Structure formats: C-alpha cells, structure tokens
C-alpha cells in the first residue's frame, strides 16, 4: 500500500504537487491556512487540515516540510515528528545557504553562515537531518503565476547593470524531485535541485520580452536588487540525477515556453500573445472598447453614447489588477486586437460569483483561434479570484458562434432574459450562462 503524503506547509509548490497527486488517486493530507489554496486542494480530492492536526498523522507517512524558518516552528515540528516518525521525510531548503559562493556549486560547497538568509535555513536543516530527512536545497522556483515572466508582465521587473548566472527549476520538476527524494533518497543526505543550465537574468528576460511582445525593462544598480538576483552561481543537479530524476524542463526556454502556454499567453514564437492590459495602455483599451460598442451594440449592456463620455480614468480603473477584477488583451505584436474582463461581485452574499464581460475580438484577428485562447486565459484568471465558485456571462440569443465557444469550455445555459436590451426601437434577448468552478 502506498503511504499517505503529508505536506506540512502547502505553499505554491506543495499545493501544485498535492493537487496532482490527489487527482492521481493518492491519499494526500495538506496543512495550509490559505483559504484559496484550501479550496483548490479540496476540489482536487486532498484532505486539508491545520498544521497541528497534520502532525498527529505523520506516523508511517511520507512527509514533506515546507514551513519557512521565520515562522519559528521548526523546533516544535521536529519534536512532533520524532514522536510520530514518518516512513520518509523531506525538508525543502534553499540554495541561498551558499550565500556569496560563485561559480559551480554543489552539495559539498561550503555554506555561508554570514549571508542574511542562510542562518535560519541551516538551523532548520539541523533539526530535520537527525530525523533522517532528505534535505532539498532548491534554486529559484518558477511556474504558472510565478517567476520572471510574472514580474515582467506586472511592470515590476528590473535588470541589473551587471549580473551573473542564476539557477532555476520549474515547479513541476521540483515536484518530481520531491517524489524522487521520498522514494529513492538517502536519509540524512543533501540534494541540490536546479535545471541543467544556469542563465543570466538578462538573457532570460530578453527572451521573455520577445515572446510577450514587450520592451526589455530598464537597468538598475546590482545592489538595489534582491540578494537572490545578485549572484553568479551554477547549481549542480548531478547527485539528484543519481536517484533517476531528470528535469522535464532542462533550461528556462523550454520551461517558460510551457508556462506561457499553460497560462494561455502564447502557443509559439510569433503567435498572438495573451497578457494583461496594463493601466498605461488605457488609450488603446478605450479605443478597443468603443470600437466594440460601435460595431456590435447588441452584444453589450453598455453603449457607445455612454462610454464615449467617460473620463480616461474610468477606463484606467478597469485595468487595475486586484482581488476583484482582471482584464486581458490579445496582442498582435504591440497592437491590441482583442479584450475580455472578469469581475467579482462586490456584495458579501454574491462574492462567490464573477462575471465575464466585454469579450471582443477585432475583425482582423478573427478565424485565428484568438477568442478561444482569450476565453481560456480569462477563465484561469477568474479561478484565481478569492472565493469565486462560479463564472457567469450573458450572450445575445442567436449568436451561434459565441454559444458554441462558451459551451466548449464548460458554460451551460440556465435561462433566457427576454427583451434584455432595447436598442432604438428593437429588443434583444440574452442567453444567461454559468460555469461552476
């Protein structure tokens, strides 16, 4: 019988791994306080509990500890594990323990106790190693919703005026490394986790900017960046490969291509790119919105006459990415050719609902699959809105192409509102659709 997986501290990485393992049929118990992650885990079939309850169920299980040292809980967790010993134990650490080390780095490279973030990690490692833990020292983690591409898209990424190589690992390769450690690792051993090729941040970001049809961000003094971006290290994964682990994404080009595809932002070099419409692109967004209202007045509850009078700041407010709203655009090069938004209901009793609105693809971009890609991407954004359980939309009755598209991604009709809109002297019925998440 396959032992249960017990994840102590289910953040970004362990939540993704827990979902995959639970969906594959394995018994998974995940401890997290994050409400959105709890919902995702439960939907996937994982059991969710507090850290305290999870520590009562570690006897004979495969346990992974991912509680950050700054939480100050490692002593208590280690004591609880000693009382109820797991069959296998992995602790997730960081290659940050090598601090100022430069060049090739492996498990035998001396750690740097003077480095700001090292001491806490090393103290935590020292608590779990005597319990037979396999310690994974992990390079920079990236994946859907996390990494250099996310910072580039948000406008928060800056390049160093000078800089060395940075090692990374795709979140799914890290998940595979965790499972390899649990199944094949040597108790008390250290394993570095990284892909096969460290690369300078500038190389990575230039590649991403090209794929996302964006400008390369400005350069700043190296010392102004986070310590994790100042190094020049190539982390070796040779010892981990001895366990039979091989990275599915051996370098950032393969990994980020998969990430962008999963996020619905691009499917290949030169394709139309799906990404957020940023507030500083408000004039292009306003022009696209007014064009949609002019060309298809029957498809929108608002009108050109109304919105053409709105101040530019009203449109800019729609582009602010918050816990309640997102707006995505499709870009042909740097030109906006399609838009769609999702907005959560603000009232307490309706906050479990969000509405897909403003879907429009310019005529010159049609018949290229843009609408479907844009819709899939906005559904992914809708799933990220805290507490949202269902997505709603309205589509004019008789629009067969739109109905087919919406149904193909899971929307179902729950009613028809007769004479929903009045345009001049004519009435338009609307079909009301819902997608339960």
N, C-alpha and C positions, 0 to 999 in steps of 0.2 A: 504494500500500500504506500502510495506516495505521501510523504509527510506534508502537513499543512505549512503554508507560508505565513509567517507573522512579520509584518512590516511595522517597525516602531519609528514613527515619524514619516508619514506619507506625503512628501512634497512633490515637486514636479516629476522627478524621475520615478520614484516608487509608485506614485499614483498611476502613471502610464504603464508600468510593469504590472501592477496589481490588476488593472483593467484587462490587460492582455491575458494574464494567467487565469483570471476568473472566467473570462469568456471562453478559454480553452478547457474549462471544467475543473481546474484545480481549486482546492479549498484555500481561500485567502482571507486572512484577518488583517485589516489595516487600521492603524491608530492615527487619527488626524483630528484637528479641531477646526479645519477649514470647511465651511458649510458647502461651498461649491464642489470641493473635492469629495466630500461625503456623498453628495447626490450622485456624482459621476461613478463613484465606487459601488454604491448600492445598485444603480441601474445596470452595472456590469455583472452583478451577482456576488460581489465580495461582501464579506462581513466587516462592519465598521464598529470600532469601539474607542473608548478613551485609552490613553497610554497605560493607566493604572490597571484597567481590566485586561488589556492585551498582555501585560506582564504576568498575569496569572495563568496564561495559556501557552507558555513557551516550552514547557516540558516536552522533549522529543521532537519539537518542530524545527523547521528551517527558518532561522530568524535573521533579519537584516535591520541594523540600527542606523538611522539617518537623522538623529536628533542633533542639531547644531551645538557645539560646545558652549556657546554663550547662553544657552538655556540653563546651564548649571545642573543638569540632571544625570550626567554620566555616572556619578558615584552611585546614585540610587538605582539606576537601570542595571549597572553591573552587579550590584548586590542581589537584585531580584533575579537576574539570570543565573547567578551562582546557586540560588536557592531552587530554581526550576530549570535545570540545564537543558538547552536546546540540543538537538542532534547535530546541527551545523549552525555556525554563526559567522556573519559577515558584518564588518563595520565599514561604513563609507566615509573615507577621509579625503584629503586633497593633496595635489602636488604642490600646493602652496607651502607645505612644510619644508620644501627645498629652498625657499626664500630667494636669496641672492645668487644661487647657483646658476651658471651659464653653460651653454653648450649641451652636449649629450648628458642626459640624466636617466638613471635607473634606480632600482631599489637599494643599491649599495652606495649611492651618492650621499654624502653626509647631509643631514638635515641642518636647518639654520634656526637655532633657538632664539636668535635675536630678531628675526623677522616678525613684524607686528602680528600676523595672523597664525604663526606657527605654533606657539606655545600651547594654546588651547587644544588644537588638534592633536599634538603629540601627547598631552596629558590624557586626552580621551583614548587614544590608541593604547596607552599603557594600562588602562583599566580593562580593555577588552582582550588584548593579546593573551594574558594569563588564563583567560577562559577558553582559549583555543580558537579565537576569532581569526578569520582571514581578513586582513585589512586591505581595502582597495584605495589606493591613492589616485585620485581622479583628476584628469585635466579639465579644461573648460568645457562645460556641457552645453550643447545646442540642440535644437529640435523645433518642432512646430510651436510657434508662440514664444520662443526664447532663443536669443543669440544675436549675432551681429546684424542680421537682416532686420530683426525687430527694432533694434536701436537706430538703424539706418532709416527705416520707414517712419519712425517716430520723430526723426529730426534731432535725436539726442546723441548721435554718434560723432566723435571727433577722432581724427587720425593724429598720431604722434609725429612730430617733426623728424624724429628718427626712432627707430624701433627694430627689435629683433623678431625671431620666430616665436610663435605661440602654438602650443599643442592643444588640440581639441578632441572631443569624442561625441558622436551622435548619440542622442539619448537612448535609441534602441540598441546600439552597440554596447552601451553601458548596461542596459538591462540584460543583454546576453552575457556580459562579463559577470554580473552578479550571480546569474544562474550557474555559470561555469564555476565560479568560486564555491558556491554552495554544494555543487555536485562533485567537483574534482580537486578543489583547492586543498593545500596542506595546512592543517591547523597551526596557527601562530605565524603564518607566512605573510609577507608583504607582496602586493601586486600593483604595478602601475597600470593605469588604464588610459589609453590615448589611441588615436588613429595612427596610420603609418607615416604621415608626413606633417611635420610642423610647418607653418607658413606665416610670413609677416602679416600683420593686420592690414597693411596697405594692399597687399595682393588680394586678400580675401574680400575687402570692402570694394575694391575696384571691380572685381568680378561680379559681386552682388549688384553694384550700382548699374553695371551694364545690363544685367539680366532684368533689373527692375526699372530700367529707363529713367534713372535718377542721376543727379550730379554727385560726384565724389565729394564728401564733406570736407570742411576746412581742417587745416592742420593746427595743432596747438603744442606747446612745450610738453615734452615727455613727462615731466614731473607733475603736471596738472592732472594726469590720468590716474585711474585706479591702479593699485600695485599689480593686479593681475594682468594688466596690459603693458607693463613696462619691461618685462623680462625678455630673455633670449634663450629659450630652452627647447630642446627636442626630447620629449619623453619617450623612452623605450617601452614597447609593449611585448618584448621578447619572452619574458617569464610568463606572462598571461597566455601567450600563444602556445606555450608548452602544455597548457590544460586543454588544448584543442579549440580554443577561441580564435576566431578570425573576424576582423571587422567587415561588416557588410558595406560600410561606407569608409573606404581606406583613406580618403582625403576630403577636404572641405568642398571641392567641386561636385563630387558625387553626393555627398551628404546634403549640402544646401540645395542642390537640384531636386532631391527627393522632398526636402522640407517645403520648398516653394510649390511643388506640385501638390503636396498634401494640403497646403493652405489654399490651393486654388488660385495662386497668383500667376503661375505660368506653367506651361507644359513643354516648353522647349525654347531654344535660342531663337530670337526673332519673333516669337509669338506676341500677341496682345497680352499685356500684363495686367493682372488684377491686384489692386492695392488700395489702402485708404486714400480718400481725398483729403488733403491737408488743408487746414484753415487758410494758409497763404495762397491756396489755389481757388479762393472763393469766387473770383470773377469768372473763371472757366466753369465752375459749378453752377453759378447763377445763369450763365448763358445756356448751359445744357438743360437746366430745369425749365427755363422759359421757353426753350425750343420744344421741349416735350409737351408743355401745356398748349402751345400753339398748334402743333401737328396732330395731337391726339387729345382734344379737350374732353372726349367721352371717357377716357381712361383714368382720369384723376379727379379727386374730390375738390381740389383747388382749381383756380382759374388764372389765366394769363393776366386778366384785368386786375386781379387782386395782388398777385405776387410781383408783378412788374412795379408796383408801388412800394414794395418792401425796401427798407434800407439794407445796405450791403451787410451790416452787422447781423441782421436776422438770418441771412444765409450762412454767415460765418459761424453763428451759434449752432447751426445744424451739423457742422463739421467737427465740432469739439468731441473727441472720443472720450466717453465717460462710461460709468457702470450702467447707464440707461440707453445709450444710443451709439450707433456706428453708421458711417456712410462709406461705401466702397465705390471705386470707379474702375473702368476698363480703359487702358491707355494704349493707343497705337503710336509707339514712340513716346513722344511727350504730349500727344493730343488726347484729350478726354473724349471718349466715344460712347460711353455708357455709364449709368449710375444706378444705385439702389441703396436704400437705407433700411435699418431696423431700429425700432424704438420701443422700449419697455413702457408699459402703462405706469403712471406715477402714483396712482392711488393704492393704498395699502391692500384693499381687497382685490385689486386687479393686477398687482405687481407680478403675478405668475404668468402674465400674458405679454407678448411683444408683437408688434405689427411690422410686417414687411411693407415698405412704402416706396413710391417714386421710381419703380422699375422702368427704365427706359434705355433702349439701345438705338443709337443713331442709324439711319438707313444705310449709310456707307459701311457699317460694321456688321450688318446682319448676314445671316447664312454662313457664319464662321464659328458657330458654337459659343459666341460670346455670352449670350443670355444665360445659357445653362451654367457656364463657368461662374458667372457673376452671382447667379442664384445660389449655387452650391457654396460659394465663398461667404455670402451673407448669412446663410443658414449656420455655417460654422461660427460666425461672429455672434449670432443670436444665442447659440448654445453656451457661449461664454458669459452672457449677461447674468448676474447673480439672481438665483431664484426663478428664472424663467422656465416654465414647464411646457408651454405651447406657443406656437407662432401662428399668427392669423394674417390673412390678406383678403382683399376684395378684387375681383376681376370682372370686367364688363361681360355680360351674358352674350354668347355668340362668338366670342373670341376663341376659336377652336385651338389655334396655335398656342396661346397662353395657357389654356386649360390643360393641354397635353403636357406642356413643360412642367407646370406646377404639380400635376399628378405624378409625373415621372420621378419626382424627388420626394414623394410621400404625402403631399397635401390631399385632403379629402373635402368634398363639398358638404357643408352642414345646413345650407339654406340659400334662398334667393330673396334678396330685398327688391320688391317691385318698385319701379319709378324712384330708384335711389338718387338719381341725379336729374336735374332739369336744365337743359342747355338750349337756350332760346325757348322755343315752344315745344321741344321734343323731350321725351323722357328716356332714361336709360336704366335698365335693370342691372343689378350687380349680383354675381355669384359669390357667396361667402365661403372661404376655405380655411381649414385648420390643419396644422401638423403638430402632433403630440411628440414631444422630445423624450 
